[in-house]
Amino acid sequence: MKKGFLLIVLSVLSSTFIFAQKNQSKFHQLKEEFATPNSYRTASGAPGHEYWQQKADYVIDIHLDDVNQKIRGEETVTYFNQSPDELTYLWVQLDQNMRAKDSDRYKITTSEMRDQMSLTALSRLEPEFDGGFKLEKVSDNKGMPLKYTVNGTMMRIDLPRNLKPNDSFSFKVKWWYNINDHINMGGRSGYEYFEKDDNYLYIIAQFFPRMAVYNEVEGWQHKQFLGRGEFVVPFGDYKVSITVPSDHIVGATGVLQNQNEVLNAKQRSRLKEASESDVPVVIVNQDEAVEAEKNKAKTEKTWIFHAENVRDFAFATSRKFIWDAQVVKFGDRKVMAMSFYPKEGNPLWGKYSTKVVAHTIKTYSKHTFDYPYPTAISVHTDRQGMEYPMICFNGGRPEKDGTYSERTKYGMIGVIIHEVGHNFFPMIVNSDERQWTWMDEGLNTFLQYLTEQAWERNYPSRNGIAYKIVDYMKGDKKNISPIMTNSESILQFHSNAYSKPSTALNILRETVMGRELFDFAFKTYAQRWMFKHPTPEDFFRTMEDASAVDLDWFWRGWFYSTDHVDIALNKVTWFKMNTKDPEAEFSRDAAEKYESRDSYIANIRNKEQLAEVHTEKDNSSFDFYNSYNPFAVGLAEKADYESYLASLSDDERAILNSGKNYYQIDFSNLGGLIMPIILEFTYSDGSKEIKRIPAEIWKRNQENISKVFVSEKEIQQIVLDPNLETADVDRNNNYWPERKEPTRFELFKAKQRGSTPNPMQKVKEN
């Protein structure tokens, strides 16, 4: 290799290395991480002029076997290819196959033996429940068999002819499956058995083969359903007929089409009253539900529901249901807020559920778009919280005596807000839950926080509050994954996908952007992507596009890294102007000199222990310097000062005489996560002031910076992050003068077995 060429290569390599080093900046733009904008998704975060998405319509007939706890179904799916691509096969989701005995979900679950094992724990070591879809037929619209292949929770249907753009294909599937006991086995749907009255309450979801999403980002989204990463489904129209025992009450996605056939005159009258009432009206009361529990019908009824432009369908059914409803108005349009719950949910559910549903859709609408669907339903079940279009399943059960703890009350209200709120994210803003849990759970939990605070002042929200995320943020990084992690690979799932992103959005709203800019940008994102399929980049780009705030540093730190916030206030140096006024400066110098002299330890002790020094004994030892005052102001000093003043401009003279204080504060970023700096100054007169410095102060040095503050008043105290808004994990380095916060400990006392009565029970006991 020639020497000149070698130098060029070394130069290029050196430049590349320097560029790579520069790219380590926490302010480096997210161009490498983001997908390239195109005609489908723009650089602004909006859908492009060639954006497209697929559509799937369903006609489904369902039969619930209440004796054997089985679902039998038959469906016709019409799939519309609205893409520019020619398709040779279709992928269909078979979520129930997660419960099949040969499911990968069981195979990949780690397990270990312990010295003591319960029967429940032992039963989970190998699957015993016969779950999964039992497919009886897959055919075209004329009944001719179609070739299909089942791979775990996915089924590929090979098309008899290529499906061209702007064409559609219809096929039929017939199936059945055993319904799981979701109380004892877990799961997003299933049944709960009430032994006392020998009845079942069913919450049924993911009960039919559903089309997978095909788009320009992933192609087919057919990642296997393993239980954690949820799903993404194309929008479509549904007509669903549900056959159940004739004394059952059914709540479902969509609008009931045959009231006259399934409701009696009294129920229809009450439902009509509810459609005009802004407070809950009981349609089936508790006495009627209890009577139905006792007298089980031997006949059946079919409830028919229609739903338009939804991404999924779910329902709940039981003879135990109490049913109440009220109307929520959006302009001239009415939305029915409804609740279905057994007597075991009272008194909490009758008092709160439907009111919370109404409050939720109104508050979410304020921050996004008017709730577009005709109904919003909350169904009570124990140990559950799961969402589907227009219907959700929520926990929060009182004690058997009707009392409840504060935790149960607020937990119930919170979960209803959260699950009803999912109608907005991801049921309408249809993000890919199988890939990015935070895009629905994090955004929804953020809006849940806003809705909780609008429900009750100082509502005890669990998530979204900066100081409540501190313990997670400062934890062992081996056990923490970035928010931008695939759903199945997340560590500490709830903290990662719910708490951290909702907290990040609150910090964006309160600290980084301000409420006005944030609220406009967030609403812009919601309205751009309602009834569409957004990606993380679409969210990130829209928030910047609509606010003119560069947030790449924020996304990089909070969403792509596991850094935490720990900004230290290291040192404060106080400066005063040297005015050169001999009267002022000489007297200040004298005071400082004599104060130092009188404070020196040896001088203090000599004053006590040396009764008399030599010059005190012999005055003849004095000379000029024993009486000379080096700080006395003479004519020469005064003349020099007058000459100095004459050389100054009016502006300079004003600064000289202002008496201002200059405080240099040195900061270090110990946690790695870039954040704005918020300081509270307490002045000598007792007044306080908060200073806010944008995060961009860290642009040139992300580890150590200094900032000078000019003040007319002397500062007595400085507090960093005084309102606990940045999730700073160590407040011991946030004070000047230094102040340490005590570490709290609790005296451990072993509790005796047996539950502690809740406050309502204690009052009853008295």
Secondary structure, 3 states (H helix, E strand, C coil): CCHHHHHHHHHHHHHHHHHHHHCCCCCCCCCCCCCCCCCCECCCCCECCCCCCCEEEEEEEEEEECCCCEEEEEEEEEEEECCCCCEEEEEEECHHHHHCCCCHHHHCCCCCCCCCCCHHHHHCCCCCCCCCCEEEEEEECCCCECCEEEECCEEEEEEEEEECCCEEEEEEEEEEEECCEHHHHCCCCEEEEECCCCEEEEEECCCCCEECCEECCCEECCCCCCCCCCCCCCEEEEEEEEEEECCCEEEECCEECCHHHHCCHHHHHHHHHHCCCCCCEEEECHHHHHHHHHCCCCCEEEEEEEEEEECCCCEEEECCCEEEEEEEEECCEEEEEEEEECHHHCCHHHHHHHHHHHHHHHHHHHHCCCCCCCEEEEEECCCCEEEECCEEEECCCCCCCCCCCHHHHHHHHHHHHHHHHCCCCCCCECCCCCCCCHHHHHHHHHHHHHHHHHHCCCCCCCCCCHHHHHHHHCCCHHHCCCCCCCHHHCCCHHHHHHHHHHHHHHHHHHHHCCHHHHHHHHHHHHHHHCCECCCHHHHHHHHHHCCCCCCHHHHHHHHCCCCEECEEEEEEEEEECCCCCHHHHHHHHHHHHHHHHHHCHHHHHHHHHCCCCHHHHCHHHCCHHHHCCCCCCCHHHHHHHHHHHHCCCHHHHHHHCCCCEEEEEEEEECCECCCCEEEEEEECCCCEEEEEECHHHHCCCCCEEEEEEEECCCEEEEEECCCCCCCECCHHHCEECCCCCCCCCCCCCCCCCCCCCCHHHHHHHC
